[in-house]
Amino acid sequence: LMVLMHLGTTLLVYLLVRRLTSGDTALAAGVLFAVHPIHTEVVDWIAAFPDAFTTLLVVLAVWLFVNQNGSPRGIQIAGHCGLYLLAIFSKEPGAMLLPIYLGFEWICLRRTMRDLRQNILLYAGMFAVAVSYLAARYHALGSFTPVERGMSKSEFMLSAVTVAAQYFGKLAAPTNLNYFHVFEPTRSIQPAFILSLTVILALTVAFLVLRQRASSQPGISRMALVAFGLWWIALT
């Protein structure tokens, strides 16, 4: 089942990239997604079913959104809200589907705030889904984060920066893989934190430069696609 879900997601990645650029690039993206070692952590572990299922739903939703030129109407809006509901209740990163849509409109389609208002029904519906999820989560768990890790707010922020950079690092150099990683909080400003912050700042600058250059090019340029890719990875 896990392998079949990964196969389905791989096919959707291929179709999504093919819709946005050339067939050769789409084939390369699909093959890379299929065999990237980082995915073994999810596909090999049955307890990671929510991760694989959420990824399938999110890529499917984005593929549909792109095919609809970022302007779903009528029953299509209900479909996107349904996919968002399934994704967000499957795994927390599914909540980022809404800003992924916004990022595609802003980065790839170069739409302004006034243009984004044309999708007000879509985003209002998805926002209602997010609110219902938060209410259900709080009702079921008693809080938004029921597991206390004994961290202060400053330690939480330091740890968030370090872990985010580690995720990027695993994508670039997928070594020391395991189905379960022990979380070690970052308690102070250490060399690992400084390095992580430098990486995140560099990626942020790269995103802004790519977004600025892509805005002056016709259509959906490759710079825009790379910037959108960084946006997607950073959000989830």
N, C-alpha and C positions, 0 to 999 in steps of 0.2 A: 504493500500500500504506500509506504513512504517513497519507494523508488518511482512508483507510478505518479505520485503527486509531483515529485521533482521533475519527472519527464514532462508532465503537463505544464509546469511553470517554465521549463526550458523552451518548450514550443511557443508559449506566449511571449517570452522574451524575444525570440526570433521574429515573431509576427509584429511585435511592437516596434522593434528597431527597423524592420523592413518597411513599416508604414512611415517611418520618420526619415530614412536614408536609403542607401543602396542595398541590394541583395547580398553583396560580398561582405559588407560591414555587419549585416544582420546575421549571416552565417557565422562570422567570427565571434560575434557577441553571444550567439546561442551556444556555440561549442565551448567558449570560455566559461559561460555560466554552468554548463552541464558538467564540466570536469574540474572546476576550481576546487582545490582540496578543502577549502573552508567549509564547503557544504556537507562534507562527510560528518561533521559534528551534529548536524541535524538529521540527515538521512539515515545514519547508522543507529540512532537512538530513538526508540519508539516513544519515549516520554516527550520528545520534541515535536510530536504531532502538531500542536498548536502553532509552532513556528512555521512549519512547512505549509500548513493549511492557510494561515494568514498571508503568507507570501504569495500563494496561488491566487487568493482572492484579490489582493492588492494589485498584482500585475494584470489580472483579468480586468479589473475595474479601470486601470489606467489605459489599457489597450482599447477598451470600449470608448473611454473619454476622448482619446486621440482620434479614433475612427469617426467620432461625432464632431470633430473639429473643435472640441472644447465647448460645445454648445448643445448639450442634451435638452430635449423638450418632452413634455407630456409624460408618457409611460416610461421613457428613458430615465427621467429624474427619479421616479419611484424605484427603478432598477438600481440606480447608483446608491440610493439611500439604503436599499436592501442589502447590497454588497457591503456597504459601510457598516451596517448593523452586524452582519456576520463576522466581518474582519475585526471590529473593535471588541466584540465579545469573545473572540477566539484568542487574541493576544493583544496586550496593551499597545505595541507599536502600530497596530491597525488604525489607531486614532489619527495617525499622521497622513492618512489618505486625503483628508480635506486640504491641508496645506500643500500636499503634492500636486493636487489639481490646481491650486492657486499658483504654484510655482511654474507649472507648465504654461498656464496662460500668461504669466508675467515674463518668463524667461524665453520661451520658445515662440509664443504667439505675439509677444510684445504688446499686450493689452494694458491699457491704463485703468485707473480706478473707476473711471466712468464706464469703460467697457465691461469691467467685472460685474457691474450692477445688472447686466443682462442675465447673469446666472444667479440672481438673488434667490429664486425659488429653490435651486439646487443647493446652495450653501445654507439657506435657512433650514431646509429639510435635514441636511447632514449635521448641522449644529444641534437640531432637536434630538437627533440620534445620539450625539455625543453627550448631551445633557442627560438623556435617559440612561445612558451607560454609567455616567458618574453617580447618578442617584441610586441605580441598582447596586453598584460597587460599594457605595457607602452603606447602603441598607444591609448588604450581605456580610460585609467585613467589619463594619463598625467604624471604619476610617478609610482614607484613600491608600495609605501605606501601613497595613496592619503589623508588619514585621519590623520591630525596632532593632537597629544594628548598633545602638549605642554611639551614634555619631552626632556631633553638633552641626549646625548649619554651615559653618565654615569648612568643617571636614567633609560634609556632603558635597560642597562645591568643588573642593580640591579633588575629591575622588571622581566626581563627574568628568572633570577635565582629563584626568589620567586615563580613565576607562575609555572615554571617547577616542583618545589618541591610540589606545591599544587596539580598538576595533579597526581603525584605519590601518594600523600596522599589520594586523592579521590578514587583511585583504592584500596588502602588498607583499608580505612574506609569511605565508601560512605554515608556520612551523610550530612544533610542540602542541599539536592539536589534541583535544580531548573532548569527550562528550560533556564534561563538567569541569568548570573552572572555579577555583576557590577565590572568593572575593576578599581582597585585603584592602581596607580603607587607607586612604592617604591622609595622614594626620597633620602633616606640616608641609611647608614649601621645601621640597626635596628636589634633587637633580632630575628625577623622573617627571615631576610635575612641571618643571621649567621646560624640559624637552617637549613634553606633551603640549604645553601651552604654545610653544614656538611652532610646532607642527600645525596646530589648529589655526593659529594666526596666519601662517603661510597659505594654508588651504583657503582661508577666508579671503585673503588678498587675491589669490588665483581665481576664485569664484567671481569676485567683483570685476576683475580685469576682463575675464572671459565674457561676463554679462554685458559689460560696457561695449566691448568690441563687437559682440554679436548683435547688439541693438542697431548697428549701422549697416548690417548686411541683409540682403533680401532673403525672404523665406526662412526656413529653420536651418541655420548653419550648423556646422559641426562644433563650433565654439559654443553655440547655444546648447547643444546636446550634452557636451562635457559639463557645462555649468549646471544644467538640469540634473545630470548624474550626481554631481557633488551635493546639490540641494537634496536630492532623494536620500543619499547615503547619510548625510548629516542629520536629517529629520528623524529617520527611523532608528 
